[in-house]
Amino acid sequence: MIKAFCINCGEGKQDPHKKCSACGLLPNKKSDIVKSVWLSTERCLSEDELEVDNRPTIEELQTFASEIKYGKQVAYPQNEIELLTKQFEEVSEVSWFKVLLVGLPFIIIPIIAMVLLISETL
């Protein structure tokens, strides 16, 4: 199922972060990743969009992608690109250490509770 389009050739793909099977572009630069996310149905620019589900339709994205496919110069909405860039930078700042530090209690506490429950039944 197509959920995104390649920023280089306009072909459809399943995930904005994956390599394009048509032209081989793998978005790995920040600007390419942000544009790839913008050109997908999975983008979300604000909390309001989460509540209302204001994401673009596949048809809207196909129109934009067809311009890329036919070699036209496309202009991404600068305000949306800036917002997605900011979101990307904020997510990139989260380290695995922070994730483990925050998530560890959610793993350890159930394990301790299970051990205590099993030890009481023996």
N, C-alpha and C positions, 0 to 999 in steps of 0.2 A: 504494500500500500504506500503510495507516494505521500510523504508528509513534508518534503522539502525539495528545493531545486538548487542545482549547482550555480554558483555565482560566476563561473567561468564560461560554461556552455549552455546553461539553461535547462539541462536534462533533469528529469525527476529522480529523486532518491528517497530512501526511507528515513534517513537521519541527517540533520544538517552538519554533524561532526564527522561523518564518514566520507571516505574517498569516493569520488564520482567514478562510476563504472564506465562512463562514456569518454571523458577526457583525462581522467586520472588525477584531478586536482584533489589534494587532501588539505582542507583548511587548517593550517597550523599557526599562521600569524594571527595576532589579536584582531586586526581589521578584517581578515578573511572569516574568522570564526563569528564575529559579530554580524557581518553581512549574511553569512550562511544561516544564522539563527533568525535574522530578520526575514529571510526568504523561506521561512518554514511556518507550518501551522502550529508549532509548539512554542512560539515566542509569546512572551507575556511582558508587557511594559510597565504595568502598575497593579496594585492590589485591587483597584476598581475593575480592571479587566478580568481578574480572577473571579470576582463576584458575578460579573455580567457575561463572561465568556465572549469578549470582543475580538477574539483572534481572527485573522484573515481566513477567508475561505480558500479552498484549493483553486477555485476558479480565478480569484483575485491574484493569487500568486502565479498561476499559469500565464496570465496576461503580462505580468512583469517579466517572467522567465522567457516568454516568447520574444520579447525585445532583446534580451541577452542572446538568445539563440540565433537571431537574425542579424547580430552584430551592431545593434543600435547602442549608443551611449545611454546608460541608464543613470538616473539620479536617485540615490537612496534618500529618504527623508532625514535630513541632518539631525533634527531634534530626537527622533526615534533611535538613530544610530548612536548619538551621544548617550542616551539613556541606557541602551543595551551595553555600551562600552563601560559605563559606570557599574552596571550590574556585574559584568564579566570581571572587572577589576576587584570588586568586593568579594565575589566568590573565590577568585584566585588567591586572595589573601588568607583564606582559611587553610591552615596546615593540617596534616594528618594527626599531628600531636594534639592539636586542639579538638579535633573530632574524637579521638580516643579519650581524651581527658573528660569531655562532656558526656560521651556515651558509655564510659566504663561503669558508672553506677547502675545503669540500666541492664548491664550484663551481670555484674557481681551480686547485686541484691537478690535477684531471682535465684541465682545459684546457691547463695547462702540459705535462702528460704527453703529451697528444695532439699538441701543437705539436712537442715534441721528437721524438716518433715519426715524424711526417710529415717533419720536417727531416732526420732520419737516412736516410729512404728515398729522398730526392731526391738 
